[in-house]
Amino acid sequence: MTFVRIDGVPHHVVVAGSGPPVLLSAGLGMAWFDWDEVAALLAPHRTVVRFDRPGHGLSGPATAPPTASGEADRIAAVLDAVGVCGPVTVVGHSIAGFHAEAYARLHPARTAALVLVDSSVEPEARVGVSARVVSARVAGAVLAGVGAPAALGPLLRRATVRLSRTGGSDPAPRSLVRRCYRSSRVWRGLLLENARYRPVAAELLTLRDHFPLPPVPVTVLAAGTSASWLLRQRGLAEALRGDLRVAEGAGHLVMLDEPGAVVSAVLSPSPPLP
């Protein structure tokens, strides 16, 4: 566990294992420890890099609204900070799927493969109103002012995890959940990323028009939650000329329900389509 400063913000980074590098980036409001089982399975075969985005986990508070290109550059900066310079397999879960794809498009020479774990999909996104960012900041300040994060944060985290997976309770250590989710910093970061969700999705669509993916394996690993969701995930795989795999029985938090499926997507990717 270490901290590196990027654009003035301390970023919490964990590196383990040896071999070709893989970077794991979690979804909205999640933390580095949500990859624990995946990282443990990968470490004998890969150098595993995990980090918390600003306002998440143990990283410092977010100082600016996120963008797709900014998050791609953040991934590159994290890798630079820990000495990973060669091509890396980038794994993005949920909203971090936007960031991972943007990284592959903007840093093609540094991308070995792309794995999107139940990624967010917004094929017709349009830029939202900037006032949402202001509202998110106000909401975060109000929540902090009334002590909501300290009182309810860990309970909300655990309730969200229970609703988002099929494996039951939250496996994260209670001490870490309390350390992270009692902080207003984390809830402010979550609200800010949520407010910027559609603008980031819209920016990614623009990147698709101007920056082709490198000829590397692309795997879309979808949760088997519903036929309509699988249809959206299939459309994403087709748009990226990638391989669709389904983690049958897994909820949205695939890395908790079916960590082996994530590991398989990293270690045994399908060859890129011509």
C-alpha positions in Angstrom: 0.0 0.0 0.0 1.3 3.4 -1.0 0.2 6.9 -1.8 1.2 8.8 -4.9 0.4 12.4 -5.7 -1.3 13.2 -9.0 -2.4 16.7 -9.9 -2.0 17.5 -6.2 -4.3 14.7 -5.0 -2.9 11.8 -2.9 -3.9 8.6 -4.7 -4.0 5.3 -2.8 -2.3 2.5 -4.8 -1.8 -1.2 -4.0 0.6 -3.3 -6.1 1.1 -7.0 -5.7 2.3 -10.1 -7.6 4.7 -10.4 -10.6 4.5 -10.8 -14.3 2.8 -8.8 -17.0 0.9 -5.9 -15.5 -2.9 -5.6 -15.1 -4.7 -2.6 -13.7 -8.0 -3.0 -11.9 -10.4 0.0 -11.6 -13.6 -0.3 -9.6 -17.1 1.2 -10.3 -18.9 4.1 -8.7 -18.4 4.4 -5.0 -16.3 1.2 -4.8 -12.8 0.7 -3.3 -9.6 -1.1 -3.9 -10.6 -3.9 -1.5 -13.5 -4.9 -3.7 -10.9 -6.5 -6.0 -9.3 -8.5 -3.1 -10.2 -12.0 -4.3 -9.5 -11.2 -8.0 -6.1 -9.7 -7.1 -5.2 -12.7 -5.0 -6.0 -15.1 -7.8 -4.1 -13.0 -10.4 -1.0 -12.2 -8.3 0.8 -15.5 -9.0 0.6 -14.7 -12.7 0.4 -10.9 -13.0 1.6 -7.7 -11.4 -1.7 -6.4 -10.1 -2.2 -2.6 -9.7 -5.2 -1.3 -7.9 -6.0 2.3 -7.0 -8.7 4.5 -5.6 -9.9 7.4 -7.7 -10.1 10.8 -6.0 -12.9 10.7 -3.4 -12.9 6.9 -3.3 -11.4 4.5 -0.9 -8.4 6.1 0.8 -7.5 8.6 -1.9 -7.8 12.4 -1.3 -10.9 14.3 -2.1 -11.8 15.1 -5.7 -10.8 18.6 -6.7 -12.4 18.7 -10.2 -15.2 17.0 -12.1 -14.1 13.8 -13.9 -13.8 13.5 -17.6 -13.2 10.4 -19.8 -9.8 11.7 -21.1 -8.9 12.9 -17.6 -9.5 9.5 -16.1 -7.6 7.8 -18.9 -4.6 10.1 -18.2 -5.0 9.3 -14.5 -4.6 5.6 -15.1 -1.4 6.4 -17.1 -0.2 8.6 -14.3 -0.8 5.9 -11.7 1.1 3.4 -13.8 4.0 5.8 -14.2 4.1 6.4 -10.5 4.5 2.7 -9.7 7.0 2.1 -12.5 4.8 0.3 -15.0 5.7 1.6 -18.4 4.9 -1.3 -20.8 1.6 -2.5 -22.2 -1.0 -3.3 -19.5 -4.3 -5.1 -19.4 -6.8 -2.6 -18.2 -9.9 -3.9 -16.3 -12.7 -1.5 -15.7 -15.9 -2.3 -13.7 -19.2 -0.4 -14.3 -18.5 3.4 -14.7 -14.8 2.6 -14.8 -15.4 0.8 -18.1 -15.7 4.2 -19.6 -12.3 5.1 -18.2 -10.7 1.8 -19.3 -11.9 2.2 -22.8 -10.8 5.8 -23.0 -7.3 4.7 -21.8 -7.1 2.1 -24.5 -8.0 4.7 -27.1 -5.8 7.5 -25.9 -2.8 5.3 -24.8 -2.8 2.5 -27.4 0.9 1.7 -27.2 0.5 1.1 -23.5 -2.5 -1.2 -23.8 -2.2 -5.0 -23.9 -5.8 -5.9 -23.5 -9.1 -4.4 -22.4 -11.6 -6.1 -20.0 -14.9 -4.4 -19.3 -16.7 -6.0 -16.3 -20.4 -5.3 -16.5 -19.5 -2.0 -17.9 -21.8 1.0 -18.0 -23.4 1.3 -21.5 -24.7 4.6 -22.9 -24.8 4.4 -26.7 -26.9 7.6 -27.1 -25.4 9.7 -24.3 -25.7 13.5 -24.5 -23.9 16.1 -22.4 -25.9 16.9 -19.3 -26.4 20.3 -17.6 -23.4 21.5 -15.6 -25.7 22.5 -12.8 -25.8 18.9 -11.8 -22.2 19.2 -10.7 -23.1 22.2 -8.5 -26.0 20.3 -7.1 -23.8 17.3 -6.3 -21.4 19.5 -4.4 -24.2 21.1 -2.5 -25.7 17.8 -1.7 -22.3 16.5 -0.5 -21.9 19.5 1.8 -25.4 19.1 3.2 -24.9 15.4 3.9 -21.6 16.2 5.6 -23.1 19.1 7.6 -25.8 16.9 9.2 -23.3 14.0 9.9 -25.0 11.6 7.5 -21.8 9.8 6.3 -20.6 9.1 9.8 -24.0 7.9 10.9 -25.3 6.0 7.8 -22.3 5.6 5.4 -21.3 2.0 6.2 -24.9 0.9 6.3 -25.6 2.3 2.9 -22.5 0.7 1.5 -23.5 -2.7 2.8 -27.1 -2.3 1.6 -25.9 -1.3 -1.9 -23.6 -4.3 -2.1 -26.4 -6.7 -1.0 -28.6 -5.4 -3.7 -25.9 -5.5 -6.4 -24.7 -9.1 -6.0 -26.1 -12.5 -5.7 -23.6 -13.8 -3.2 -25.3 -12.2 -0.1 -23.6 -10.1 2.4 -20.7 -7.6 1.9 -17.4 -9.5 2.2 -15.3 -6.4 2.8 -13.8 -6.1 6.3 -16.0 -4.0 8.6 -13.0 -1.9 9.7 -12.2 -0.8 6.1 -15.9 -0.1 5.3 -16.1 2.1 8.4 -12.8 3.8 7.6 -13.9 4.7 4.1 -17.6 5.1 4.2 -17.9 7.1 7.4 -16.0 9.9 5.5 -17.9 12.7 3.8 -14.9 12.7 1.3 -16.1 9.4 -0.2 -19.8 10.4 -0.5 -18.8 13.7 -2.1 -16.7 11.9 -4.6 -19.5 9.4 -5.4 -22.0 12.2 -5.9 -19.6 14.1 -8.2 -18.9 11.1 -10.4 -22.6 10.3 -10.6 -23.4 13.9 -11.6 -20.8 13.6 -14.4 -21.9 10.2 -15.6 -23.6 11.3 -18.8 -21.0 13.9 -19.8 -18.3 11.3 -19.4 -20.3 8.8 -21.5 -20.9 11.4 -24.2 -17.2 12.3 -24.3 -16.4 8.6 -24.7 -18.6 8.4 -27.8 -16.6 11.3 -29.2 -13.4 9.5 -28.5 -14.7 6.5 -30.4 -15.1 8.7 -33.5 -11.5 10.0 -33.4 -9.3 7.4 -31.6 -9.6 3.8 -32.8 -9.0 1.0 -30.4 -5.6 -0.7 -30.8 -5.6 -4.3 -32.2 -5.7 -5.9 -28.7 -8.1 -8.4 -27.1 -11.3 -6.8 -25.9 -13.5 -8.8 -23.5 -16.9 -7.7 -22.3 -17.8 -9.7 -19.2 -21.4 -9.3 -18.4 -23.5 -10.2 -15.4 -26.3 -12.6 -16.2 -29.0 -10.4 -14.6 -31.5 -9.9 -17.4 -32.1 -10.5 -21.1 -32.3 -6.7 -21.7 -29.1 -6.0 -19.9 -27.3 -8.8 -21.8 -28.6 -7.3 -25.1 -26.9 -4.0 -24.1 -23.7 -5.7 -23.2 -23.7 -7.6 -26.5 -24.1 -4.3 -28.3 -21.1 -3.0 -26.5 -19.1 -6.0 -27.4 -20.1 -5.7 -31.1 -19.3 -2.0 -31.1 -15.8 -2.7 -29.8 -15.4 -5.8 -31.9 -14.8 -7.7 -28.7 -15.7 -11.1 -27.1 -18.9 -11.2 -25.0 -18.7 -13.5 -22.0 -21.5 -14.0 -19.4 -20.9 -14.6 -15.7 -24.0 -16.7 -15.2 -25.6 -16.1 -11.8 -23.5 -13.0 -11.0 -25.0 -9.7 -10.1 -23.5 -6.3 -11.1 -20.6 -6.8 -8.7 -19.1 -9.6 -10.8 -15.7 -9.4 -9.1 -17.4 -10.3 -5.8 -19.8 -13.0 -7.1 -17.6 -14.6 -9.8 -14.0 -13.5 -9.3 -12.8 -16.5 -11.3 -14.7 -15.2 -14.4 -12.7 -11.9 -14.2 -9.5 -13.8 -13.7 -10.2 -16.0 -16.8 -11.0 -12.9 -18.9 -7.6 -11.5 -17.9 -5.5 -14.6 -18.3 -7.3 -16.2 -21.3 -8.5 -13.4 -23.5 -9.9 -14.1 -26.9 -7.8 -13.0 -29.8 -8.8 -9.6 -31.3 -11.2 -9.7 -34.2 -9.8 -8.8 -37.6 
